[in-house]
Amino acid sequence: MSIGHTFLGLLESGPRHGYDLKRNFDERFGQDRPLAYGQVYATLARLLKNGLVRVDGTEPGDGPERKRYAITDAGVTDVGRWLDQPEKPEPYLHSTLYTKVVLALLTGRPAVGVLDTQRAEHLRLMRELTRRKATGDLADQLVCDHALFHLEADLRWLELTAARIDELASEVTR
């Protein structure tokens, strides 16, 4: 996710302080991974340097003055271009899990154990996401659905690999 572009999108509705951007970001996009304040202000400094935001005013605070940031015309153009570009699908052609299965086979360890352990972890996370989805708002439900669909695809791969493990073992250890 592009934090800078997300900030630009949030700023389109009006100027905000860095604290407000962090709070809005965390509420909408960072429930599982909130932003660090250092990351917020480093991102704002980069956007300011690149002419995508400007300081719209300052207010006294308990510490340093609080800056209010506003998006520039260049920032509006930049975030619009970013929104119009499709994200590159991630095919996961060389996943860590595949590497673990092959290494287990190469080292004489039980690759089925790797698959079983991973299957149990996927199912645990799917149960957790299903509970979260049941109590969440629409945005949280959509985020959980996205994750659940990816986990379901991984489970299908785990099952397929387990069914073909003997064939893979003979091919890998040849």
trRosetta pair geometry for C-beta under 8 A, 3 or more apart (Angstrom, degrees):
i j d omega theta_ij theta_ji phi_ij phi_ji
1 6 6.5 27 163 -42 107 132
1 29 6.9 162 -178 177 163 134
2 5 3.8 43 104 20 124 112
2 6 6.3 164 94 -17 65 83
2 82 6.5 -97 58 -162 156 144
3 6 5.5 -56 -148 37 33 114
3 7 6.3 37 153 -21 67 102
3 25 7.4 32 -146 -143 88 148
3 35 6.9 112 -134 -106 133 131
3 39 6.8 -58 170 156 173 109
3 43 5.2 -88 112 -111 117 154
4 7 5.7 -52 -151 33 31 111
4 8 6.5 32 151 -19 64 103
4 43 5.3 -156 -81 -165 76 104
4 46 6.6 -72 -100 91 130 119
4 47 5.6 170 -148 -71 101 105
4 52 7.5 60 175 88 109 157
5 8 5.4 -49 -148 34 37 115
5 9 6.4 39 152 -19 66 102
5 78 7.3 -132 -109 131 85 95
5 79 5.4 143 -155 -117 79 80
5 82 4.5 -116 -132 124 142 169
5 83 7.9 172 177 -50 124 72
6 9 5.7 -53 -151 36 32 112
6 10 6.4 31 151 -17 65 105
6 25 6.2 86 131 -118 128 105
6 29 6.4 -66 -151 14 148 167
7 10 5.7 -57 -148 39 32 110
7 11 6.1 30 154 -19 67 109
7 21 5.5 27 -130 -163 95 134
7 25 7.2 -26 -80 -71 72 125
7 43 6.1 148 -16 132 151 127
7 44 7.0 -142 -178 -82 161 74
7 47 6.5 -110 92 -50 134 159
7 53 7.6 -48 129 -54 116 142
8 11 5.7 -59 -146 38 30 110
8 12 7.0 48 151 -40 61 91
8 47 7.0 -172 -67 -135 93 136
8 52 6.1 -58 -96 161 121 120
8 53 7.3 -137 -99 -60 77 100
8 71 5.6 97 -152 -116 71 121
8 75 4.9 -158 -137 179 113 101
8 76 7.6 -173 175 -81 108 33
8 78 6.4 -93 -150 85 169 104
8 79 3.9 -163 114 -64 126 127
8 82 7.9 106 65 30 137 141
9 12 5.8 -35 -159 2 35 116
9 79 5.2 172 -64 -166 72 140
9 83 7.6 110 -91 -64 121 119
10 13 6.9 -56 -179 25 42 103
10 16 6.9 -41 132 18 105 151
10 21 5.9 129 98 -132 144 81
10 24 5.3 131 -148 110 139 142
10 25 6.9 -80 -46 -65 157 79
11 14 7.4 -116 -167 77 48 25
11 15 6.9 21 -153 -109 90 35
11 16 6.2 -125 -104 21 75 103
11 21 7.4 -10 -63 -99 89 115
11 53 6.4 -67 -173 -109 176 113
11 69 6.3 -65 -115 113 134 97
11 70 6.4 150 -178 -152 115 32
11 71 4.0 138 114 -42 118 102
11 75 7.0 -24 83 140 132 145
12 71 5.7 -15 -78 22 53 158
12 76 6.5 104 -109 -109 102 87
12 79 7.0 -127 -52 77 122 155
14 70 7.7 -52 179 -119 39 88
15 56 4.2 -76 -125 46 149 164
15 57 7.5 75 150 23 157 98
15 68 4.8 58 155 158 120 106
15 69 6.2 178 -153 86 81 34
15 70 4.0 -43 -91 -79 99 88
16 20 4.1 -125 -171 86 108 125
16 21 5.2 132 109 -54 130 81
16 24 7.3 -44 -157 -1 165 138
16 68 6.7 -164 112 -153 10 78
16 69 6.3 -24 66 56 61 82
17 20 4.8 96 54 5 77 101
17 21 7.2 -139 96 -5 42 85
17 66 5.3 -11 -132 172 131 113
17 67 6.9 135 -131 82 74 46
17 68 5.4 -53 -73 -99 67 65
17 69 7.4 118 -117 9 22 81
18 21 5.6 -53 -149 35 35 113
18 22 6.4 36 153 -20 67 103
18 37 7.6 80 139 -155 120 82
18 40 5.1 117 -176 141 102 120
18 41 5.6 21 -149 -82 155 78
18 44 5.7 -81 -101 -29 107 158
18 66 7.8 -140 26 -157 90 82
18 67 7.0 49 -20 66 102 89
18 69 7.0 73 -62 -6 68 122
19 22 5.8 -54 -152 34 31 112
19 23 6.4 29 152 -17 65 107
19 66 7.4 -41 3 -142 116 121
20 23 5.6 -54 -146 38 33 111
20 24 6.2 31 156 -16 67 107
21 24 5.9 -57 -145 40 29 108
21 25 6.0 30 156 -20 65 109
21 40 6.2 146 90 -154 111 114
21 44 7.5 140 50 -72 161 118
21 69 7.4 -6 -41 50 137 126
22 25 5.8 -56 -145 38 27 111
22 26 6.1 24 158 -17 65 110
22 34 7.8 58 178 -179 93 96
22 35 5.4 -128 -137 72 88 119
22 37 6.6 -19 -95 -102 159 65
22 40 4.7 -43 -74 -90 107 150
23 26 5.9 -56 -144 39 27 109
23 27 6.3 27 157 -20 63 109
24 27 5.8 -57 -145 37 29 111
24 28 6.2 2 166 1 65 115
25 28 6.5 -76 -145 48 22 94
25 29 5.5 -50 -172 49 64 108
25 30 5.4 42 134 -8 82 123
25 35 5.7 19 102 -5 137 131
25 40 7.8 -172 27 -103 147 104
26 29 7.4 -71 -98 61 12 64
26 30 4.1 -62 -118 69 50 118
26 31 7.2 110 174 -72 63 40
26 34 4.4 21 -122 -127 115 95
26 35 6.3 -118 -66 18 91 84
27 30 7.7 23 11 47 25 83
27 31 7.7 38 -153 -71 21 82
28 139 6.8 -77 -147 175 68 157
30 33 5.5 -93 -154 82 79 57
30 34 4.5 101 141 -105 123 43
30 35 5.7 -85 -108 -21 164 76
31 34 7.8 20 -120 -62 11 79
31 140 7.1 35 -14 -109 168 100
31 143 7.7 125 34 99 128 167
35 39 5.0 -127 -170 79 95 123
35 40 5.5 101 133 -58 132 91
36 39 4.6 94 61 2 83 104
36 40 7.3 -146 96 -8 46 83
37 40 5.4 -49 -152 30 40 116
37 41 6.4 23 159 -8 71 105
38 41 6.3 -62 -146 43 29 99
38 42 6.0 29 157 -19 66 112
39 42 5.8 -54 -138 40 29 111
39 43 6.1 31 159 -20 63 108
40 43 6.0 -64 -155 36 24 109
40 44 6.4 19 152 -15 63 109
41 44 5.5 -48 -140 39 37 112
41 45 6.2 44 156 -24 65 102
42 45 5.7 -51 -148 33 30 113
42 46 6.6 30 152 -18 62 105
43 46 5.8 -55 -151 36 32 110
43 47 6.3 31 152 -17 66 106
44 47 5.6 -53 -144 39 34 111
44 48 6.1 38 154 -22 66 106
44 53 6.7 -63 -153 67 74 151
44 69 5.9 -120 -148 -70 118 158
45 48 5.6 -53 -147 36 29 114
45 49 6.3 32 153 -20 64 107
46 49 5.6 -52 -145 36 31 112
46 50 6.2 19 158 -9 64 111
47 50 5.9 -63 -144 46 28 104
47 52 4.5 -85 -164 70 82 110
47 53 4.4 41 131 11 115 110
47 69 7.7 63 94 -169 129 142
47 75 7.0 49 -172 -108 108 119
48 51 7.8 42 176 -66 29 24
48 52 7.7 -83 -61 52 21 70
48 53 5.5 -54 -78 75 62 92
48 54 7.0 109 -130 -105 80 31
48 55 7.1 30 -125 -40 126 83
48 69 7.5 -101 -74 -125 101 116
50 74 8.0 -147 134 122 81 132
51 54 7.9 9 -151 -66 51 86
51 72 6.0 -67 162 54 69 161
51 74 5.2 25 121 61 100 153
51 75 7.8 -149 123 -46 57 84
52 71 7.0 -34 158 -147 70 73
52 72 6.0 -155 -168 38 22 104
52 74 5.6 -106 -101 103 55 97
52 75 3.7 105 -176 -90 72 90
52 78 5.6 -46 -122 30 119 151
53 69 4.7 11 172 -176 133 111
53 70 6.5 152 -160 77 80 34
53 71 5.7 -52 -104 -103 75 42
53 72 6.2 -163 -101 -10 17 89
53 75 5.7 69 -62 -76 58 152
54 69 7.2 151 75 -152 32 65
54 70 5.7 -24 61 63 82 88
54 72 5.5 89 -19 -65 101 103
55 58 6.9 5 173 -54 121 89
55 67 5.0 -66 -134 -162 107 115
55 68 7.1 98 -167 67 64 52
55 69 6.4 -50 -105 -99 46 61
55 70 7.9 68 170 18 8 82
56 68 4.6 -69 67 105 99 96
56 69 6.3 117 2 -156 99 9
56 70 3.9 86 -62 -18 127 113
57 67 7.6 157 88 -155 40 52
57 68 4.7 4 59 43 83 118
58 65 4.4 26 178 156 120 127
58 66 6.5 151 -159 76 64 45
58 67 5.3 -30 -100 -98 83 59
58 68 7.1 -159 -80 9 32 79
59 65 6.6 154 71 -167 31 81
59 66 4.8 -20 61 60 89 101
59 68 7.1 58 -8 -30 102 106
60 65 5.9 -54 -102 -112 41 77
60 66 7.6 24 107 13 8 86
61 64 6.6 14 55 81 114 40
61 65 6.3 138 10 -136 92 24
61 66 4.4 94 -46 -33 127 100
71 75 4.0 -136 -165 95 87 138
71 76 5.8 105 140 -55 124 76
71 79 7.6 -40 -147 -3 141 135
72 75 4.6 107 49 1 68 102
72 76 7.3 -125 99 -4 41 83
73 76 5.6 -48 -151 32 36 112
73 77 6.5 36 150 -17 65 104
74 77 5.7 -53 -150 38 33 112
74 78 6.2 36 151 -23 66 108
75 78 5.5 -53 -143 36 32 113
75 79 6.3 24 161 -13 67 105
76 79 6.3 -57 -145 40 27 103
76 80 6.2 29 154 -20 62 111
77 80 5.7 -60 -149 38 28 114
77 81 6.3 29 155 -21 65 106
78 81 5.8 -54 -150 34 30 111
78 82 6.4 29 152 -19 64 107
79 82 5.4 -51 -146 37 36 115
79 83 6.3 37 154 -20 67 104
80 83 5.8 -54 -147 36 30 110
80 84 6.4 27 155 -17 63 109
81 84 5.8 -61 -150 38 29 111
81 85 6.7 29 154 -25 64 106
82 85 6.0 -56 -151 27 31 109
92 95 4.6 22 178 -66 100 108
94 98 6.7 -119 -154 66 39 131
94 99 7.1 50 178 -52 78 105
95 98 4.7 100 61 5 84 99
95 99 7.0 -145 99 -3 48 87
96 99 5.5 -56 -152 37 35 115
96 100 6.3 39 151 -23 68 103
97 100 5.6 -50 -149 32 33 113
97 101 6.6 34 153 -19 64 102
97 114 7.8 152 -160 154 73 111
97 118 6.0 83 -133 -125 119 159
97 154 7.6 101 16 -155 169 108
97 158 8.0 -68 167 -85 142 89
98 101 5.8 -54 -151 34 33 111
98 102 6.4 27 155 -14 67 107
99 102 6.0 -59 -147 40 30 107
99 103 6.1 26 157 -16 66 111
100 103 5.8 -57 -142 41 28 109
100 104 6.2 33 156 -24 64 105
100 114 5.2 179 134 -162 110 141
101 104 5.8 -53 -150 32 28 112
101 105 6.7 26 152 -15 62 105
101 111 4.9 68 -157 -157 71 112
101 114 5.5 -169 -90 92 62 141
101 115 6.6 49 -103 -59 111 92
101 161 6.3 -58 -136 173 165 141
101 165 7.9 -117 -170 -120 116 94
101 168 7.4 -5 143 135 117 151
102 105 5.7 -56 -153 37 34 111
102 106 6.2 30 152 -18 68 108
102 111 8.0 54 -60 -114 17 131
102 168 7.7 -105 -96 166 73 116
102 172 5.6 -168 -146 -127 83 144
103 106 5.5 -54 -140 40 34 111
103 107 6.0 14 164 -4 68 113
103 109 7.8 9 120 39 71 121
104 107 6.4 -70 -142 48 24 96
104 109 4.2 -90 -153 80 77 103
104 110 6.6 -44 174 82 123 26
104 111 4.0 147 96 -87 125 70
104 113 7.4 -164 -157 57 148 92
104 114 5.0 -139 -37 -23 157 137
105 108 8.0 41 -179 -64 26 23
105 109 7.8 -73 -46 57 21 69
105 111 4.9 3 -57 -52 82 135
105 165 7.9 -166 -85 -169 120 85
105 168 6.7 -120 -77 122 163 95
105 169 4.9 -151 -143 -114 122 74
105 172 4.8 67 111 82 137 148
105 173 6.3 -123 154 -45 99 100
106 172 6.1 -100 -65 151 81 117
106 173 6.8 175 -106 -87 52 78
109 113 7.2 -89 155 50 91 124
109 114 7.6 79 117 -38 114 109
110 113 3.9 74 98 -4 110 112
110 114 7.3 175 105 -9 64 77
111 114 5.3 -44 -157 29 47 115
111 115 6.5 45 147 -16 70 102
111 165 5.7 176 92 -152 122 119
111 168 7.7 -122 119 93 166 124
111 169 7.0 -161 18 -79 142 103
112 115 5.5 -53 -150 40 38 113
112 116 6.1 40 150 -21 69 105
112 162 6.3 81 -126 -133 83 91
112 165 6.0 32 -71 -146 86 175
113 116 5.6 -51 -140 37 32 111
113 117 6.2 33 158 -20 64 106
114 117 6.0 -56 -148 36 26 110
114 118 6.4 22 155 -14 62 110
115 118 5.8 -60 -148 40 29 109
115 119 6.1 33 154 -24 66 107
115 158 5.3 145 -161 -161 94 91
115 161 6.1 -164 -106 95 133 113
115 162 5.0 164 143 -76 159 99
115 165 7.4 -104 -14 -81 150 131
116 119 5.6 -51 -144 33 30 114
116 120 6.5 31 156 -19 63 104
117 120 5.9 -55 -153 34 29 111
117 121 6.6 26 151 -16 63 107
118 121 5.6 -55 -149 37 35 111
118 122 6.3 37 153 -20 68 104
118 154 8.0 -112 154 157 114 116
118 158 6.1 -159 97 -110 113 131
119 122 5.7 -53 -148 36 31 112
119 123 6.3 28 155 -17 64 107
119 155 6.7 87 -131 -127 82 82
119 158 5.1 158 -79 152 94 155
120 123 5.8 -56 -147 38 30 110
120 124 6.3 35 152 -23 64 105
121 124 5.6 -50 -147 33 32 114
121 125 6.4 28 156 -14 64 106
122 125 5.9 -59 -150 40 29 107
122 126 6.2 32 152 -22 65 108
122 151 5.2 158 -163 -165 97 101
122 154 5.8 -157 -117 99 142 122
122 155 5.6 178 128 -73 150 92
122 158 7.2 -152 11 -18 153 153
123 126 5.5 -52 -143 36 32 115
123 127 6.5 37 155 -21 64 101
123 155 7.7 87 -64 -101 77 127
124 127 5.9 -55 -155 32 30 110
124 128 6.6 28 149 -17 63 108
125 128 5.4 -54 -148 37 36 114
125 129 6.2 34 155 -17 69 106
125 147 7.9 -104 149 153 113 119
125 151 6.3 -155 94 -113 113 148
126 129 5.8 -53 -142 40 31 109
126 130 6.2 35 155 -23 64 107
126 148 6.1 92 -133 -127 85 84
126 151 5.2 -173 -77 122 99 150
126 152 7.8 97 -111 -62 133 71
127 130 5.7 -54 -147 35 29 113
127 131 6.6 30 153 -18 63 103
128 131 5.9 -55 -153 34 30 110
128 132 6.4 28 151 -17 64 108
129 132 5.4 -53 -144 39 35 113
129 133 6.1 41 153 -26 67 105
129 144 4.7 158 -178 -153 95 97
129 147 5.5 -143 -127 93 152 123
129 148 5.4 -172 114 -68 140 94
129 151 7.5 166 24 5 151 151
130 133 5.6 -48 -144 33 30 115
130 134 6.6 35 153 -25 60 103
130 144 7.5 147 -80 170 29 129
130 148 7.1 89 -68 -100 77 134
131 134 5.8 -55 -154 28 31 113
131 135 7.0 2 158 2 64 108
132 135 6.5 -77 -154 47 30 93
132 136 5.7 32 156 -35 70 120
132 140 6.7 -117 152 165 95 117
132 144 5.6 180 92 -94 104 136
133 136 5.7 -58 -132 28 27 115
133 140 7.0 -173 -113 127 47 88
133 141 5.1 84 -154 -124 83 67
133 144 3.9 -150 -77 99 100 157
133 145 6.9 101 -120 -50 135 69
133 148 7.5 -14 -48 -34 147 138
136 139 7.6 -106 158 73 112 60
136 140 2.8 -112 179 96 137 133
136 141 5.3 178 87 -49 109 66
136 143 8.0 -93 151 47 161 103
136 144 6.6 150 32 -15 150 132
137 140 5.2 93 49 14 63 103
137 141 7.0 -117 106 -8 32 93
138 141 5.5 -54 -146 35 32 115
138 142 6.4 31 157 -18 66 103
139 142 5.9 -55 -152 35 30 109
139 143 6.5 30 151 -17 64 106
140 143 5.6 -52 -147 37 35 112
140 144 6.2 34 154 -18 66 107
141 144 5.7 -57 -147 40 29 110
141 145 6.2 34 153 -23 65 105
142 145 5.5 -48 -144 33 33 114
142 146 6.5 38 154 -22 63 101
143 146 5.8 -52 -154 31 31 114
143 147 6.7 25 151 -12 63 107
144 147 5.8 -58 -150 41 34 109
144 148 6.0 35 153 -22 69 109
145 148 5.6 -56 -142 38 30 112
145 149 6.3 32 159 -22 65 104
146 149 6.1 -55 -151 32 26 109
146 150 6.8 22 153 -13 60 107
147 150 5.8 -59 -153 38 33 110
147 151 6.3 31 152 -18 68 108
148 151 5.6 -55 -145 39 33 111
148 152 6.3 38 154 -23 66 103
149 152 5.6 -49 -147 32 32 114
149 153 6.7 34 152 -19 62 101
150 153 5.7 -51 -152 34 34 111
150 154 6.5 36 149 -19 64 104
151 154 5.4 -51 -149 36 36 114
151 155 6.4 41 151 -22 66 101
152 155 5.6 -50 -149 33 33 113
152 156 6.7 37 151 -20 63 100
153 156 5.7 -49 -153 31 35 113
153 157 6.7 35 149 -17 64 103
154 157 5.6 -55 -153 37 35 112
154 158 6.4 40 149 -23 67 103
155 158 5.4 -48 -146 33 35 115
155 159 6.5 35 154 -18 65 103
156 159 5.8 -55 -151 37 31 111
156 160 6.3 30 153 -17 65 108
157 160 5.7 -55 -144 39 32 111
157 161 6.1 31 157 -18 66 108
158 161 5.9 -57 -146 39 26 109
158 162 6.3 28 155 -20 63 107
159 162 5.7 -54 -146 35 29 111
159 163 6.4 28 154 -18 63 107
160 163 5.8 -57 -151 36 30 111
160 164 6.4 0 158 5 65 113
161 164 6.1 -73 -143 53 29 93
161 165 6.4 63 152 -71 66 80
161 168 7.1 5 -158 -22 78 156
162 165 5.7 -13 -148 -32 32 117
164 167 4.8 -52 -173 45 80 117
164 168 5.6 84 126 -26 88 101
165 168 5.5 -56 -143 40 33 112
165 169 6.1 39 156 -26 67 105
166 169 5.6 -51 -146 32 30 114
166 170 6.6 25 157 -15 63 103
167 170 6.2 -56 -151 36 29 105
167 171 6.4 25 153 -16 63 110
168 171 5.7 -60 -147 40 32 110
168 172 5.9 26 159 -17 69 112
169 172 6.0 -58 -138 40 26 106
169 173 6.0 1 170 2 64 116
170 173 6.5 -65 -132 49 23 94
170 174 6.4 52 158 -56 59 95
171 174 5.9 -36 -158 -9 26 120
